[in-house]
Amino acid sequence: MTVGSESKSAKIVRTYEAAGDVLGPVGSVVLAARELSWSRHVLWHLFKRDFVAGFRQKLLGYLWIVLVPLLGIASFVFMQLTGILNPGDTEIPYPIYVYVGTTIWGTFVTALSVVANGLIANSDLVMRTNIPKIGLAVTGLASLCYNLVVNLIVLILLLFVFGRLPSMWVVLYPLTVLPIIALGVGIGLMLSVVGAVARDMTGMFVTLINLVMYVTPVVYTAQFSNPILQQVVFWNPLTYLVDAPRSIIVLGSVPHWLGYLAATLFSAAVLWIGVHAFYLIKDKVTERL
């Protein structure tokens, strides 16, 4: 038997060890930026795969991208028209108010969910390839960016339908939603490694975060007669992360810019903690998948 045949018959065993270099908070962020840059081409191909698969075998195909957000606001508009829901003085037509609010809230929950489930959804690639795990965790964000553009186009059409012009500051909309996306990604990164060990953790957290929507001015204004509820909404960072992008599009200003600045710093801190926590325990994920 030749050396070549021996090498071909040799069984290759890949082992994973839950040990690695311990990175500091700054080192984790730098490494995350490098790994995302290295894996950008792979992430693009994964986005194309998931995007096409998401609309395969659907009757209305890509039309769902536009229909889903419009159908999402139908129930709130119906309750407002029938008097069941009193959203307060919104200054702008309620369909526009609730459309922007639910779109921004949906962006937050989607960012959190896709990142939290990214490793489990790509478990085969985690086990069989050397693609950076953080790249697999955030690959779903590509479709989120696409949906943001579509939602912005639908919003501009809605504004024209209701006889209003978008603010000249509408170009800043993508920037003003970045903090709420960062908050979702930060929480999602922490849940992605925890969820690989306890699979029900992500589902429980997403259910709880959906309850937070009712103490955030998404479908109504932040005007309450109850002082305790008013304080809860006041100290809720999501209040400002939802209100600022909506105001910048429709009104052309940010009424509570100090609150928005504080909420942005809070989101950056959560993202930083999420990236560091991800790199601290990501090596244990392969053992659990």
Backbone as CSV, one residue per row, in Angstrom:
resi,resn,N_x,N_y,N_z,CA_x,CA_y,CA_z,C_x,C_y,C_z
1,MET,0.859,-1.198,0.000,0.000,0.000,0.000,0.891,1.244,0.000
2,THR,0.600,2.173,-0.902,1.432,3.373,-1.016,1.051,4.392,0.049
3,VAL,1.944,5.384,0.149,1.680,6.458,1.131,0.432,7.243,0.763
4,GLY,0.226,7.449,-0.591,-0.937,8.218,-1.040,-2.239,7.547,-0.684
5,SER,-2.296,6.210,-0.913,-3.535,5.497,-0.589,-3.797,5.487,0.900
6,GLU,-2.688,5.434,1.713,-2.878,5.469,3.173,-3.491,6.789,3.612
7,SER,-2.997,7.882,2.957,-3.516,9.194,3.342,-4.971,9.349,2.955
8,LYS,-5.379,8.714,1.801,-6.769,8.838,1.377,-7.691,8.074,2.295
9,SER,-7.198,6.899,2.775,-8.055,6.077,3.627,-8.086,6.566,5.064
10,ALA,-7.135,7.460,5.404,-7.100,7.948,6.784,-8.360,8.735,7.103
11,LYS,-8.933,8.475,8.244,-10.168,9.142,8.645,-9.860,10.495,9.262
12,ILE,-10.480,11.521,8.703,-10.255,12.879,9.204,-11.264,13.174,10.296
13,VAL,-10.776,13.496,11.454,-11.637,13.795,12.591,-11.422,15.238,12.996
14,ARG,-12.482,16.026,12.970,-12.400,17.424,13.368,-12.943,17.557,14.782
15,THR,-12.185,18.131,15.636,-12.623,18.305,17.022,-12.744,19.784,17.330
16,TYR,-13.640,20.105,18.228,-13.853,21.482,18.671,-13.588,21.558,20.162
17,GLU,-12.917,22.569,20.554,-12.635,22.769,21.968,-13.224,24.088,22.417
18,ALA,-13.841,24.061,23.594,-14.455,25.276,24.149,-13.420,26.126,24.833
19,ALA,-12.353,26.439,24.110,-11.304,27.259,24.690,-10.747,28.166,23.609
20,GLY,-10.309,29.296,23.953,-9.764,30.232,22.974,-9.190,31.429,23.691
21,ASP,-8.636,32.328,22.890,-8.066,33.519,23.488,-9.168,34.374,24.094
22,VAL,-8.908,34.868,25.273,-9.879,35.722,25.949,-9.696,37.142,25.442
23,LEU,-10.731,37.689,24.837,-10.671,39.026,24.267,-11.265,40.032,25.226
24,GLY,-10.719,41.241,25.199,-11.312,42.324,25.954,-12.476,42.914,25.182
25,PRO,-13.223,43.822,25.794,-14.370,44.432,25.106,-13.994,45.102,23.795
26,VAL,-12.858,45.808,23.757,-12.439,46.470,22.518,-11.975,45.438,21.499
27,GLY,-11.222,44.422,21.958,-10.750,43.382,21.051,-11.900,42.628,20.402
28,SER,-12.984,42.411,21.132,-14.146,41.719,20.566,-14.761,42.512,19.429
29,VAL,-14.892,43.823,19.616,-15.491,44.663,18.572,-14.594,44.707,17.336
30,VAL,-13.272,44.824,17.545,-12.339,44.857,16.410,-12.384,43.545,15.650
31,LEU,-12.391,42.420,16.378,-12.437,41.113,15.725,-13.755,40.923,14.969
32,ALA,-14.856,41.397,15.549,-16.160,41.297,14.869,-16.133,42.061,13.544
33,ALA,-15.555,43.262,13.548,-15.474,44.056,12.314,-14.628,43.348,11.268
34,ARG,-13.523,42.751,11.683,-12.655,42.043,10.736,-13.361,40.809,10.168
35,GLU,-14.012,40.032,11.023,-14.652,38.806,10.549,-15.836,39.110,9.627
36,LEU,-16.564,40.177,9.921,-17.669,40.554,9.038,-17.137,41.016,7.683
37,SER,-16.001,41.708,7.672,-15.401,42.129,6.408,-14.918,40.920,5.610
38,TRP,-14.297,39.954,6.294,-13.796,38.760,5.600,-14.945,37.940,4.996
39,SER,-16.062,37.884,5.678,-17.149,36.988,5.250,-18.237,37.712,4.464
40,ARG,-17.960,38.938,3.978,-19.017,39.720,3.329,-19.546,39.047,2.063
41,HIS,-18.691,38.384,1.295,-19.156,37.731,0.067,-20.048,36.525,0.392
42,VAL,-19.684,35.777,1.413,-20.510,34.642,1.832,-21.860,35.135,2.335
43,LEU,-21.851,36.232,3.084,-23.098,36.775,3.612,-24.024,37.210,2.478
44,TRP,-23.449,37.753,1.412,-24.267,38.186,0.276,-24.950,36.984,-0.382
45,HIS,-24.204,35.887,-0.554,-24.797,34.679,-1.151,-25.868,34.080,-0.239
46,LEU,-25.642,34.113,1.065,-26.658,33.600,1.998,-27.916,34.467,1.956
47,PHE,-27.716,35.797,1.816,-28.882,36.688,1.697,-29.700,36.350,0.464
48,LYS,-29.042,36.150,-0.683,-29.764,35.815,-1.919,-30.499,34.491,-1.772
49,ARG,-29.862,33.517,-1.112,-30.511,32.217,-0.898,-31.759,32.367,-0.043
50,ASP,-31.639,33.088,1.082,-32.778,33.239,1.995,-33.876,34.097,1.378
51,PHE,-33.479,35.127,0.597,-34.470,36.021,-0.005,-35.353,35.264,-0.996
52,VAL,-34.738,34.464,-1.866,-35.506,33.701,-2.849,-36.348,32.638,-2.150
53,ALA,-35.767,31.959,-1.144,-36.501,30.896,-0.439,-37.702,31.461,0.313
54,GLY,-37.600,32.714,0.770,-38.690,33.300,1.538,-39.962,33.530,0.743
55,PHE,-39.848,33.611,-0.589,-41.028,33.889,-1.422,-41.372,32.724,-2.349
56,ARG,-40.653,31.618,-2.189,-40.917,30.457,-3.033,-42.256,29.825,-2.647
57,GLN,-43.010,29.425,-3.649,-44.288,28.742,-3.468,-45.325,29.604,-2.751
58,LYS,-45.202,30.939,-2.870,-46.224,31.836,-2.324,-47.057,32.391,-3.462
59,LEU,-48.371,32.437,-3.265,-49.302,32.782,-4.332,-49.040,34.179,-4.882
60,LEU,-48.801,35.160,-3.999,-48.615,36.545,-4.429,-47.155,36.941,-4.564
61,GLY,-46.238,35.992,-4.320,-44.815,36.234,-4.541,-44.295,37.457,-3.819
62,TYR,-43.535,38.290,-4.566,-42.877,39.447,-3.964,-43.843,40.556,-3.559
63,LEU,-45.123,40.465,-3.973,-46.110,41.458,-3.574,-46.327,41.455,-2.067
64,TRP,-45.977,40.345,-1.407,-46.126,40.273,0.050,-45.261,41.305,0.768
65,ILE,-44.166,41.724,0.138,-43.285,42.718,0.774,-44.054,44.005,1.045
66,VAL,-44.953,44.359,0.133,-45.740,45.591,0.290,-47.005,45.325,1.099
67,LEU,-47.625,44.159,0.889,-48.911,43.876,1.532,-48.787,43.651,3.035
68,VAL,-47.714,43.001,3.480,-47.597,42.652,4.903,-47.657,43.878,5.816
69,PRO,-46.867,44.942,5.567,-46.968,46.108,6.464,-48.319,46.806,6.392
70,LEU,-48.955,46.818,5.214,-50.273,47.462,5.098,-51.333,46.654,5.841
71,LEU,-51.278,45.325,5.736,-52.228,44.490,6.461,-51.993,44.586,7.965
72,GLY,-50.731,44.825,8.360,-50.406,44.909,9.779,-51.064,46.082,10.484
73,ILE,-51.309,47.175,9.757,-51.914,48.353,10.388,-53.432,48.345,10.269
74,ALA,-53.986,47.418,9.477,-55.428,47.435,9.214,-56.242,47.303,10.499
75,SER,-55.814,46.413,11.409,-56.583,46.197,12.640,-56.581,47.448,13.521
76,PHE,-55.429,48.151,13.608,-55.362,49.358,14.445,-56.204,50.485,13.844
77,VAL,-56.144,50.625,12.517,-56.945,51.662,11.859,-58.431,51.370,12.053
78,PHE,-58.815,50.104,11.951,-60.215,49.726,12.147,-60.678,50.075,13.569
79,MET,-59.848,49.738,14.578,-60.231,50.035,15.971,-60.281,51.533,16.222
80,GLN,-59.409,52.294,15.551,-59.437,53.763,15.727,-60.684,54.366,15.084
81,LEU,-61.052,53.851,13.920,-62.231,54.365,13.216,-63.518,54.034,13.967
82,THR,-63.566,52.869,14.618,-64.780,52.454,15.327,-64.824,52.991,16.755
83,GLY,-63.741,53.665,17.190,-63.726,54.233,18.532,-63.271,53.280,19.617
84,ILE,-62.934,52.039,19.264,-62.434,51.080,20.266,-61.083,51.522,20.803
85,LEU,-60.244,52.091,19.935,-58.899,52.545,20.307,-58.842,54.060,20.216
86,ASN,-58.360,54.693,21.296,-58.178,56.140,21.304,-56.686,56.441,21.368
87,PRO,-56.045,56.689,20.221,-54.585,56.873,20.219,-54.135,58.253,20.667
88,GLY,-55.070,59.184,20.898,-54.695,60.549,21.266,-54.473,61.410,20.035
89,ASP,-53.989,62.636,20.261,-53.744,63.577,19.165,-52.409,63.237,18.503
90,THR,-52.471,62.697,17.306,-51.250,62.235,16.631,-50.633,63.292,15.713
91,GLU,-51.284,64.436,15.515,-50.797,65.534,14.659,-50.759,65.175,13.181
92,ILE,-50.713,63.913,12.851,-50.691,63.455,11.454,-51.779,62.404,11.290
93,PRO,-52.230,62.129,10.060,-53.245,61.073,9.875,-52.840,59.773,10.560
94,TYR,-53.807,59.172,11.279,-53.474,57.996,12.092,-52.897,56.840,11.272
95,PRO,-53.406,56.549,10.054,-52.796,55.450,9.285,-51.298,55.656,9.062
96,ILE,-50.874,56.910,8.819,-49.444,57.174,8.640,-48.706,56.997,9.959
97,TYR,-49.327,57.495,11.050,-48.697,57.396,12.381,-48.452,55.938,12.761
98,VAL,-49.487,55.117,12.599,-49.368,53.722,13.031,-48.508,52.928,12.048
99,TYR,-48.522,53.306,10.770,-47.682,52.589,9.802,-46.202,52.778,10.136
100,VAL,-45.800,54.020,10.366,-44.391,54.278,10.683,-44.020,53.616,12.014
101,GLY,-44.904,53.720,12.997,-44.616,53.145,14.313,-44.448,51.627,14.260
102,THR,-45.393,50.955,13.600,-45.303,49.490,13.539,-44.139,49.042,12.650
103,THR,-43.810,49.836,11.636,-42.660,49.483,10.792,-41.360,49.541,11.590
104,ILE,-41.194,50.609,12.381,-39.973,50.741,13.184,-39.931,49.664,14.263
105,TRP,-41.084,49.406,14.905,-41.103,48.352,15.926,-40.815,46.983,15.293
106,GLY,-41.387,46.740,14.107,-41.119,45.481,13.415,-39.652,45.343,13.050
107,THR,-39.008,46.454,12.707,-37.578,46.421,12.404,-36.779,45.983,13.628
108,PHE,-37.155,46.507,14.797,-36.473,46.143,16.045,-36.650,44.653,16.355
109,VAL,-37.887,44.170,16.313,-38.153,42.769,16.656,-37.521,41.830,15.626
110,THR,-37.552,42.232,14.340,-36.943,41.391,13.306,-35.435,41.307,13.488
111,ALA,-34.791,42.445,13.767,-33.344,42.435,13.990,-32.992,41.523,15.157
112,LEU,-33.755,41.630,16.220,-33.516,40.791,17.404,-33.708,39.305,17.075
113,SER,-34.785,38.990,16.357,-35.127,37.581,16.102,-34.154,36.914,15.142
114,VAL,-33.829,37.611,14.024,-32.968,36.969,13.029,-31.559,36.753,13.568
115,VAL,-31.072,37.682,14.385,-29.742,37.503,14.968,-29.780,36.412,16.039
116,ALA,-30.840,36.403,16.842,-30.943,35.398,17.911,-31.032,33.982,17.339
117,ASN,-31.683,33.829,16.187,-31.858,32.507,15.580,-30.854,32.230,14.475
118,GLY,-29.917,33.144,14.237,-28.991,33.004,13.114,-28.126,31.758,13.193
119,LEU,-27.576,31.470,14.364,-26.691,30.307,14.497,-27.470,29.007,14.357
120,ILE,-28.658,28.941,14.943,-29.457,27.711,14.856,-29.916,27.485,13.418
121,ALA,-30.316,28.579,12.719,-30.767,28.441,11.333,-29.639,27.994,10.411
122,ASN,-28.399,28.339,10.768,-27.241,27.954,9.942,-26.364,26.951,10.682
123,SER,-26.980,26.046,11.441,-26.207,25.107,12.262,-25.309,24.213,11.412
124,ASP,-25.755,23.827,10.203,-24.915,22.998,9.328,-23.636,23.726,8.954
125,LEU,-23.770,25.017,8.631,-22.587,25.801,8.261,-21.677,26.029,9.468
126,VAL,-22.276,26.153,10.652,-21.460,26.305,11.865,-20.609,25.062,12.086
127,MET,-21.209,23.875,11.842,-20.518,22.621,12.112,-19.511,22.256,11.020
128,ARG,-19.811,22.613,9.750,-19.034,22.072,8.634,-18.089,23.068,7.978
129,THR,-18.188,24.347,8.306,-17.350,25.348,7.644,-16.631,26.203,8.674
130,ASN,-15.722,27.009,8.163,-14.994,27.939,9.032,-15.500,29.372,8.875
131,ILE,-16.722,29.531,8.358,-17.296,30.874,8.240,-17.443,31.456,9.647
132,PRO,-17.008,32.691,9.861,-17.121,33.280,11.209,-18.555,33.200,11.738
133,LYS,-18.669,32.766,12.984,-20.008,32.576,13.556,-20.798,33.873,13.635
134,ILE,-20.105,34.981,13.859,-20.851,36.233,13.955,-21.429,36.604,12.593
135,GLY,-20.764,36.201,11.513,-21.313,36.437,10.178,-22.584,35.644,9.954
136,LEU,-22.605,34.384,10.405,-23.804,33.559,10.276,-24.932,34.086,11.169
137,ALA,-24.564,34.670,12.306,-25.591,35.181,13.220,-26.310,36.394,12.639
138,VAL,-25.577,37.245,11.901,-26.179,38.501,11.426,-26.565,38.457,9.953
139,THR,-26.445,37.304,9.308,-26.731,37.244,7.866,-28.167,37.645,7.530
140,GLY,-29.111,37.421,8.455,-30.503,37.788,8.203,-30.740,39.281,8.147
141,LEU,-29.783,40.091,8.590,-29.972,41.542,8.579,-29.996,42.108,7.166
142,ALA,-29.457,41.377,6.196,-29.473,41.868,4.814,-30.909,42.040,4.322
143,SER,-31.760,41.055,4.616,-33.162,41.179,4.202,-33.864,42.291,4.964
144,LEU,-33.403,42.554,6.192,-33.978,43.654,6.972,-33.712,44.998,6.289
145,CYS,-32.518,45.188,5.783,-32.191,46.429,5.075,-33.065,46.588,3.836
146,TYR,-33.293,45.478,3.128,-34.141,45.541,1.936,-35.560,45.943,2.314
147,ASN,-36.088,45.344,3.388,-37.450,45.675,3.815,-37.562,47.132,4.240
148,LEU,-36.490,47.682,4.822,-36.514,49.094,5.221,-36.710,49.992,4.008
149,VAL,-36.006,49.703,2.931,-36.129,50.514,1.716,-37.551,50.415,1.161
150,VAL,-38.096,49.178,1.114,-39.459,48.988,0.588,-40.469,49.731,1.463
151,ASN,-40.325,49.614,2.783,-41.258,50.292,3.684,-41.195,51.808,3.535
152,LEU,-39.999,52.333,3.279,-39.867,53.781,3.088,-40.584,54.221,1.811
153,ILE,-40.480,53.420,0.759,-41.175,53.757,-0.501,-42.689,53.719,-0.293
154,VAL,-43.182,52.691,0.411,-44.618,52.586,0.689,-45.077,53.771,1.541
155,LEU,-44.250,54.195,2.500,-44.609,55.332,3.345,-44.733,56.618,2.530
156,ILE,-43.810,56.840,1.615,-43.882,58.045,0.778,-45.157,58.026,-0.058
157,LEU,-45.536,56.851,-0.570,-46.791,56.738,-1.321,-47.987,57.047,-0.427
158,LEU,-47.957,56.563,0.830,-49.041,56.843,1.774,-49.158,58.331,2.052
159,LEU,-48.017,58.991,2.186,-48.035,60.438,2.444,-48.726,61.180,1.304
160,PHE,-48.425,60.781,0.075,-49.068,61.429,-1.069,-50.556,61.119,-1.103
161,VAL,-50.943,59.894,-0.736,-52.368,59.531,-0.715,-53.138,60.422,0.254
162,PHE,-52.516,60.754,1.411,-53.179,61.591,2.419,-52.872,63.074,2.230
163,GLY,-52.309,63.430,1.080,-52.099,64.835,0.762,-50.999,65.508,1.560
164,ARG,-50.011,64.765,1.998,-48.896,65.355,2.744,-47.594,65.075,2.009
165,LEU,-46.643,65.993,2.169,-45.331,65.806,1.559,-44.343,65.320,2.612
166,PRO,-43.457,64.415,2.253,-42.438,63.992,3.222,-41.490,65.141,3.545
167,SER,-40.965,65.136,4.749,-40.013,66.167,5.142,-38.743,66.065,4.305
168,MET,-38.044,67.189,4.161,-36.772,67.156,3.435,-35.727,66.314,4.180
169,TRP,-35.989,66.063,5.481,-35.066,65.270,6.285,-35.336,63.774,6.171
170,VAL,-36.204,63.380,5.231,-36.510,61.966,5.059,-35.254,61.174,4.704
171,VAL,-34.261,61.850,4.118,-33.012,61.155,3.748,-32.264,60.666,4.985
172,LEU,-32.589,61.261,6.163,-31.919,60.844,7.393,-32.607,59.657,8.056
173,TYR,-33.714,59.208,7.482,-34.476,58.116,8.103,-33.612,56.868,8.346
174,PRO,-32.830,56.401,7.331,-32.006,55.207,7.598,-31.057,55.389,8.778
175,LEU,-30.543,56.602,8.961,-29.622,56.847,10.075,-30.359,56.854,11.413
176,THR,-31.574,57.403,11.418,-32.301,57.506,12.691,-32.822,56.153,13.178
177,VAL,-32.942,55.161,12.281,-33.380,53.840,12.737,-32.194,52.957,13.130
178,LEU,-30.976,53.406,12.843,-29.810,52.589,13.198,-29.729,52.271,14.694
179,PRO,-30.001,53.236,15.600,-29.912,52.886,17.032,-30.863,51.770,17.456
180,ILE,-32.093,51.743,16.921,-33.023,50.692,17.350,-32.610,49.349,16.737
181,ILE,-31.981,49.385,15.538,-31.440,48.149,14.970,-30.260,47.663,15.807
182,ALA,-29.407,48.602,16.224,-28.256,48.233,17.061,-28.717,47.602,18.368
183,LEU,-29.795,48.145,18.945,-30.322,47.565,20.184,-30.814,46.135,19.942
184,GLY,-31.527,45.926,18.833,-32.003,44.579,18.510,-30.861,43.616,18.263
185,VAL,-29.814,44.061,17.547,-28.667,43.202,17.256,-27.920,42.855,18.539
186,GLY,-27.744,43.836,19.417,-27.042,43.580,20.684,-27.753,42.538,21.531
187,ILE,-29.068,42.687,21.678,-29.834,41.697,22.443,-29.832,40.354,21.713
188,GLY,-29.956,40.412,20.374,-29.976,39.175,19.587,-28.682,38.388,19.698
189,LEU,-27.534,39.075,19.733,-26.255,38.378,19.857,-26.155,37.638,21.184
190,MET,-26.647,38.280,22.235,-26.636,37.596,23.539,-27.560,36.386,23.513
191,LEU,-28.719,36.527,22.887,-29.670,35.422,22.845,-29.206,34.310,21.905
192,SER,-28.393,34.654,20.884,-27.981,33.640,19.907,-27.150,32.545,20.553
193,VAL,-26.269,32.918,21.472,-25.446,31.899,22.134,-26.203,31.254,23.292
194,VAL,-27.021,32.037,23.974,-27.836,31.456,25.051,-28.904,30.534,24.466
195,GLY,-29.490,30.955,23.319,-30.537,30.164,22.701,-30.047,28.847,22.143
196,ALA,-28.739,28.762,21.802,-28.208,27.488,21.326,-28.182,26.445,22.433
197,VAL,-28.133,26.898,23.677,-28.134,25.985,24.824,-29.557,25.748,25.319
198,ALA,-30.318,26.826,25.465,-31.716,26.725,25.897,-32.581,27.238,24.754
199,ARG,-33.120,26.315,23.944,-33.800,26.681,22.698,-35.057,27.526,22.919
200,ASP,-35.671,27.422,24.085,-36.916,28.160,24.300,-36.676,29.583,24.810
201,MET,-35.412,29.918,25.091,-35.116,31.233,25.666,-35.470,32.368,24.696
202,THR,-35.107,32.198,23.414,-35.380,33.258,22.428,-36.875,33.488,22.267
203,GLY,-37.643,32.404,22.164,-39.090,32.541,22.011,-39.731,33.252,23.194
204,MET,-39.286,32.902,24.407,-39.842,33.553,25.604,-39.505,35.042,25.613
205,PHE,-38.260,35.385,25.240,-37.863,36.789,25.280,-38.608,37.605,24.231
206,VAL,-38.774,37.040,23.019,-39.500,37.767,21.972,-40.949,38.001,22.392
207,THR,-41.548,37.020,23.074,-42.919,37.196,23.571,-42.983,38.338,24.585
208,LEU,-41.996,38.372,25.470,-41.964,39.442,26.474,-41.732,40.806,25.829
209,ILE,-40.841,40.854,24.829,-40.526,42.145,24.209,-41.735,42.676,23.444
210,ASN,-42.579,41.768,22.930,-43.795,42.233,22.252,-44.757,42.894,23.234
211,LEU,-44.709,42.482,24.502,-45.532,43.141,25.516,-45.042,44.559,25.784
212,VAL,-43.719,44.765,25.615,-43.150,46.101,25.831,-43.723,47.111,24.824
213,MET,-44.190,46.606,23.680,-44.763,47.521,22.678,-45.919,48.330,23.259
214,TYR,-46.619,47.749,24.258,-47.788,48.445,24.809,-47.398,49.528,25.808
215,VAL,-46.114,49.606,26.193,-45.638,50.746,26.995,-44.670,51.584,26.162
216,THR,-44.810,51.483,24.864,-44.036,52.285,23.917,-45.032,52.941,22.957
217,PRO,-44.891,54.227,22.673,-45.859,54.901,21.788,-45.717,54.485,20.333
218,VAL,-46.095,53.241,20.059,-46.034,52.726,18.686,-47.341,53.002,17.956
219,VAL,-48.463,52.684,18.621,-49.778,52.844,17.970,-50.611,53.922,18.653
220,TYR,-50.055,54.606,19.636,-50.750,55.710,20.305,-49.719,56.707,20.803
221,THR,-50.166,57.880,21.175,-49.257,58.909,21.666,-48.946,58.673,23.146
222,ALA,-47.823,59.226,23.585,-47.387,59.027,24.972,-48.050,60.045,25.893
223,GLN,-49.369,60.011,25.959,-50.123,60.932,26.821,-51.044,60.105,27.716
224,PHE,-50.706,60.024,29.018,-51.482,59.224,29.957,-51.860,60.070,31.166
225,SER,-52.996,59.776,31.716,-53.396,60.445,32.949,-52.776,59.749,34.165
226,ASN,-52.421,58.480,34.016,-51.791,57.731,35.106,-50.320,58.132,35.215
227,PRO,-49.881,58.742,36.353,-48.488,59.210,36.448,-47.471,58.081,36.421
228,ILE,-47.825,56.910,36.972,-46.878,55.785,36.970,-46.619,55.311,35.543
229,LEU,-47.701,55.141,34.784,-47.560,54.714,33.387,-46.817,55.759,32.571
230,GLN,-47.058,57.028,32.888,-46.355,58.107,32.187,-44.847,58.030,32.432
231,GLN,-44.451,57.705,33.681,-43.028,57.579,34.001,-42.403,56.366,33.317
232,VAL,-43.167,55.266,33.231,-42.654,54.068,32.546,-42.337,54.381,31.088
233,VAL,-43.252,55.082,30.437,-43.039,55.453,29.030,-41.888,56.456,28.915
234,PHE,-41.785,57.380,29.885,-40.735,58.400,29.839,-39.342,57.773,29.921
235,TRP,-39.169,56.772,30.793,-37.857,56.156,30.995,-37.602,54.981,30.051
236,ASN,-38.556,54.674,29.198,-38.387,53.590,28.240,-37.577,54.103,27.042
237,PRO,-36.347,53.600,26.794,-35.549,54.117,25.666,-36.201,53.880,24.315
238,LEU,-37.030,52.837,24.219,-37.700,52.562,22.946,-38.688,53.672,22.571
239,THR,-39.170,54.410,23.566,-40.062,55.540,23.284,-39.407,56.514,22.314
240,TYR,-38.166,56.848,22.577,-37.458,57.842,21.759,-36.918,57.227,20.469
241,LEU,-36.550,55.923,20.517,-36.029,55.273,19.315,-37.121,55.065,18.267
242,VAL,-38.383,55.007,18.698,-39.507,54.909,17.751,-39.968,56.295,17.317
243,ASP,-40.016,57.210,18.260,-40.587,58.536,17.975,-39.702,59.379,17.064
244,ALA,-38.367,59.297,17.241,-37.474,60.168,16.464,-37.530,59.889,14.962
245,PRO,-37.412,58.622,14.496,-37.505,58.398,13.034,-38.861,58.803,12.473
246,ARG,-39.928,58.561,13.238,-41.263,58.934,12.767,-41.390,60.452,12.638
247,SER,-40.873,61.173,13.605,-40.962,62.636,13.569,-40.093,63.224,12.473
248,ILE,-38.925,62.626,12.237,-38.007,63.191,11.240,-38.597,63.068,9.836
249,ILE,-39.388,62.019,9.600,-39.979,61.836,8.271,-41.151,62.780,8.060
250,VAL,-42.053,62.812,9.046,-43.337,63.499,8.858,-43.251,64.966,9.266
251,LEU,-42.603,65.245,10.410,-42.575,66.601,10.928,-41.278,67.338,10.608
252,GLY,-40.222,66.593,10.274,-38.946,67.234,9.940,-38.162,67.681,11.152
253,SER,-38.482,67.145,12.327,-37.748,67.522,13.541,-37.815,66.372,14.539
254,VAL,-36.962,66.449,15.565,-36.959,65.453,16.643,-37.341,66.181,17.929
255,PRO,-38.600,66.035,18.393,-39.053,66.824,19.547,-38.250,66.556,20.827
256,HIS,-37.903,65.301,21.089,-37.200,64.941,22.323,-35.792,64.457,21.969
257,TRP,-34.971,65.378,21.477,-33.666,64.957,20.969,-32.719,64.531,22.097
258,LEU,-32.888,65.096,23.290,-32.043,64.655,24.406,-32.355,63.210,24.784
259,GLY,-33.642,62.886,24.815,-34.032,61.506,25.097,-33.541,60.564,24.006
260,TYR,-33.609,61.027,22.743,-33.126,60.199,21.631,-31.614,59.981,21.733
261,LEU,-30.879,61.021,22.122,-29.429,60.892,22.269,-29.094,59.902,23.382
262,ALA,-29.798,59.999,24.514,-29.555,59.067,25.618,-29.903,57.630,25.210
263,ALA,-31.012,57.473,24.479,-31.405,56.129,24.025,-30.398,55.574,23.020
264,THR,-29.810,56.448,22.182,-28.789,56.006,21.227,-27.545,55.500,21.956
265,LEU,-27.127,56.219,22.998,-25.977,55.771,23.793,-26.285,54.445,24.482
266,PHE,-27.516,54.299,24.959,-27.930,53.038,25.587,-27.847,51.887,24.573
267,SER,-28.305,52.125,23.337,-28.264,51.090,22.295,-26.820,50.713,21.962
268,ALA,-25.943,51.720,21.877,-24.537,51.439,21.577,-23.912,50.588,22.677
269,ALA,-24.267,50.877,23.936,-23.731,50.092,25.056,-24.230,48.655,24.998
270,VAL,-25.516,48.468,24.679,-26.072,47.110,24.587,-25.408,46.342,23.442
271,LEU,-25.181,47.013,22.305,-24.515,46.360,21.173,-23.096,45.944,21.553
272,TRP,-22.410,46.831,22.241,-21.034,46.545,22.674,-21.026,45.325,23.617
273,ILE,-21.918,45.316,24.581,-22.005,44.183,25.513,-22.387,42.904,24.766
274,GLY,-23.296,43.030,23.787,-23.718,41.857,23.030,-22.577,41.242,22.232
275,VAL,-21.773,42.080,21.565,-20.631,41.575,20.784,-19.626,40.897,21.712
276,HIS,-19.334,41.518,22.843,-18.352,40.946,23.773,-18.865,39.627,24.366
277,ALA,-20.134,39.600,24.751,-20.706,38.368,25.305,-20.698,37.252,24.269
278,PHE,-20.945,37.612,23.003,-20.951,36.616,21.922,-19.582,35.946,21.812
279,TYR,-18.516,36.746,21.836,-17.172,36.177,21.679,-16.697,35.460,22.933
280,LEU,-17.278,35.769,24.065,-16.882,35.078,25.295,-17.358,33.630,25.299
281,ILE,-18.541,33.373,24.741,-19.119,32.029,24.866,-19.457,31.380,23.528
282,LYS,-19.037,31.978,22.395,-19.405,31.408,21.086,-18.808,30.030,20.867
283,ASP,-17.624,29.754,21.429,-16.990,28.461,21.206,-17.775,27.304,21.819
284,LYS,-18.588,27.592,22.819,-19.396,26.537,23.433,-20.616,26.196,22.582
285,VAL,-20.936,27.084,21.590,-22.138,26.866,20.786,-22.006,25.602,19.956
286,THR,-20.813,25.381,19.352,-20.608,24.213,18.498,-20.847,22.917,19.251
287,GLU,-20.504,22.890,20.536,-20.728,21.681,21.334,-22.213,21.391,21.485
288,ARG,-23.022,22.446,21.522,-24.445,22.281,21.820,-25.299,22.067,20.585
289,LEU,-24.790,22.488,19.398,-25.602,22.360,18.183,-25.675,20.906,17.723
